[in-house]
């Protein structure tokens, strides 16, 4: 992480247990804020909220792109494994049925 970055905002937003942990490899200065203060910041300083929402969106998009890349790799390299991914076989059948339906119409 770079200077000025933050973590733990998910737990502040939904009160669920942390899903990740962070370890420092050099000396750091941390600020811990309560959930109440976090939401006060959102209300009193809308720009802070916008920056946090923007960062969360970037992180989520990045994770989605990573998952899609991984699934494409599995599909390309292991077709039999691809068909065992939950929901994929159904999606593939629907695609095939759509192709068949288009062939009959033409």
N, C-alpha and C positions, 0 to 999 in steps of 0.2 A: 504494500500500500504506500501511497505517496503522502507527503505532508499535507494536512488539511482534509484528508479523506476520513471516512467514518464507517462504522459497522454496527450491527445490532439493531438497526432501525425496524426490521421485521418484528422482532419481539416487542418493541415499543408500540407498534401499530396494532398487533392482534393478541398480545399477551400470551402467545404460545411459547413453549420452551425454545431456546436457541437452536437453530439448525446447523450452525457452524461455530468454529472457534478460531481464534487468531493468536499467533505466537509472534513475539518480537525477536528479531535477531540482533538488535542494537537498542540502546537506550531510547525510550519514547516518553512523551508527556501525553497523558490521557485525561479526558474529561468525561465523567459519568453523569448522565442526567436522568431524572425520573420521568416516568410516563406523563405525569401531570405537567412538568416543565416542558416536555417535548410538545404537547398539544398547546400549551400557552404560547410557545414560539410559533407554531403554525398559525395561531389566531392573530398574534400581535405583529408578526413579521411574515406576511404572505410570500415574500421573495424566498425565504428559507424553505417554506413548504414547496414552492415551485421547483427549487433546486433539488430537493430530496425526491420529489415525485419524478423529476426528469432522470435522476440517477437510477432510481428503481426501475424505470422503464427501460433505460439502456441496459441494465444488468439482466432484466428479464428477456429482452430481445436477444442479447448475446447468448444466454442459456438456450433459448429456443433454437437459434441458429446452430449451436453446437449439437443439440439433440438431432436436428434434421440432418446435419452432416454425418453424424454417427449412424443414423438409420439408413441413409443413402449408401454408406460404406457397407453396412451389413447386407443390404439388398443386392448390391453389386457383387460382393465377394462370397456371400453365403445365401443363395436363393432359398434353400430348404430351411435355414434358420429364420429367414425373413418371414416365411409363411407361418412360423410358430410365434411371432410377436403378437400379443393379444390384440385382436381387432383387425389385424392386417389381412388375414385370410378373407374376412367378410368384405373389406374394402376392395380387395383384388377381385372377388367374385362380382361385386356390384359393377366394377369397371368393365369386366368381361361381358356382363349382361347388357350394359349400355352399348358396347361395341356391337354385340349381336343384334340388338334392337335397331341400331342405325343401319346395319347391313340389310336387314329385311325391308326397311323403309325405302332405301335407295333402290 
